[in-house]
């Protein structure tokens, strides 16, 4: 059983939706708006002259692009076709849209029982029914698509596993309502850890993490 119900998940999604899109009302909008998810761990609330402040924390951030369902159904597919539409010819899903999703951490983390050193990574997901694998990779990300650039990736095109830094199995759950815009969020966060969550349509996938050594 999950540790949070529909209301808890809704609260997490509200936090995840507090994102400023680059396009303004009335202007041109990207088909998949940019977004971020971030949290701060390991610090302490300290009382000062101007009130309480959180000090000594370390930031964790995900930068990604957020595709929208636009009335599509069963976005992940089923059977042998599961995930193929999202991969769009790439070997893996980019966990979003457009540029490769990027994960930045100021501190080493334990993810799925393995250590992820502090740094910046590209994030991919291997999609299988009820079995997602989260991949942190040292592949750099292209800012604009360049087929000739073999040193960095656009999305997951050209991905090879030789630069994998860490792989972790995600817990996949079906939720009772459809989330229209792909959302990455941090949930069940404590001082020393939490869970990275990805939710879209009726699928929620999570993986726990803690500060390394905690």
CORRAKA-V6429 format. One record per residue. N is the residue number from 1. SS is DSSP state (a for helix, b for strand, c for the rest). BURIAL is 1 if it has 24 or more other ideal C-beta (glycine too) atoms within 12 Angstrom, else 0. D_LAST is the distance of its C-alpha to the last C-alpha in whole Angstrom. Layout:
n;ss;burial;d_last
N;SS;BURIAL;D_LAST
N;SS;BURIAL;D_LAST
This chain:
n;ss;burial;d_last
1;c;0;25
2;c;0;23
3;c;0;21
4;c;1;23
5;c;0;27
6;a;0;29
7;a;0;29
8;a;0;25
9;a;1;26
10;a;0;29
11;a;0;27
12;a;1;24
13;a;1;27
14;a;0;29
15;a;1;26
16;a;1;26
17;c;1;30
18;c;0;30
19;c;1;31
20;c;0;34
21;c;0;36
22;c;0;38
23;c;0;41
24;c;0;43
25;c;0;45
26;c;0;48
27;c;0;47
28;c;0;46
29;c;0;43
30;c;0;41
31;c;0;40
32;c;1;37
33;b;1;35
34;b;1;32
35;b;1;29
36;b;1;26
37;b;1;23
38;b;1;20
39;b;1;17
40;b;1;15
41;b;1;12
42;c;1;10
43;c;0;13
44;b;0;15
45;b;0;19
46;b;0;21
47;b;0;25
48;b;0;28
49;c;0;31
50;c;0;31
51;b;0;29
52;b;0;25
53;b;0;23
54;b;0;19
55;b;0;18
56;c;0;16
57;c;0;14
58;b;1;14
59;b;1;16
60;b;1;16
61;b;1;20
62;b;1;22
63;b;1;26
64;b;1;28
65;b;1;31
66;b;1;32
67;c;1;35
68;b;1;37
69;c;0;39
70;c;0;42
71;c;0;43
72;c;0;42
73;c;0;41
74;c;0;39
75;c;1;37
76;c;1;35
77;c;0;38
78;c;0;39
79;a;0;39
80;a;0;40
81;a;0;40
82;c;0;36
83;c;1;35
84;a;0;38
85;a;0;39
86;a;1;36
87;a;1;36
88;c;0;39
89;c;0;40
90;c;1;36
91;c;1;34
92;c;1;32
93;b;1;31
94;c;1;30
95;c;1;28
96;c;1;30
97;c;1;34
98;c;1;35
99;c;1;33
100;c;1;30
101;b;1;27
102;b;1;24
103;b;1;21
104;b;1;19
105;b;1;16
106;c;1;15
107;c;1;12
108;c;1;11
109;b;1;9
110;b;1;9
111;b;1;12
112;c;1;14
113;c;0;12
114;b;0;13
115;b;0;12
116;b;1;13
117;c;0;14
118;c;0;15
119;b;0;19
120;b;1;21
121;b;1;22
122;b;1;25
123;b;1;24
124;b;1;26
125;b;1;26
126;b;1;28
127;c;1;30
128;c;1;31
129;c;0;32
130;c;0;29
131;c;0;27
132;b;1;26
133;b;1;24
134;b;1;22
135;b;1;22
136;b;1;21
137;b;1;24
138;c;1;25
139;c;1;28
140;b;0;29
141;b;1;31
142;c;1;34
143;c;0;35
144;c;0;39
145;c;0;40
146;c;0;41
147;c;0;42
148;c;0;43
149;c;0;40
150;c;0;38
151;c;0;35
152;b;1;33
153;b;1;34
154;b;1;35
155;c;1;33
156;c;1;32
157;b;1;36
158;c;1;36
159;c;1;32
160;c;0;32
161;a;0;29
162;a;0;29
163;a;0;27
164;b;1;24
165;b;1;20
166;b;1;19
167;b;1;20
168;b;1;18
169;b;0;20
170;b;1;21
171;b;1;22
172;b;1;25
173;b;1;27
174;b;0;31
175;b;1;31
176;b;0;34
177;b;0;35
178;b;0;35
179;b;1;33
180;b;0;36
181;b;1;34
182;b;1;31
183;b;1;28
184;b;1;24
185;b;1;22
186;b;1;18
187;b;1;18
188;c;1;16
189;c;1;14
190;c;0;12
191;c;0;10
192;c;0;7
193;b;1;9
194;b;1;12
195;b;1;15
196;b;1;17
197;b;1;21
198;b;1;24
199;b;1;27
200;b;1;31
201;b;1;34
202;b;0;33
203;b;1;30
204;b;1;26
205;b;1;24
206;b;1;20
207;b;1;17
208;b;1;13
209;b;1;10
210;b;1;7
211;b;1;6
212;c;0;6
213;c;0;4
214;c;0;0
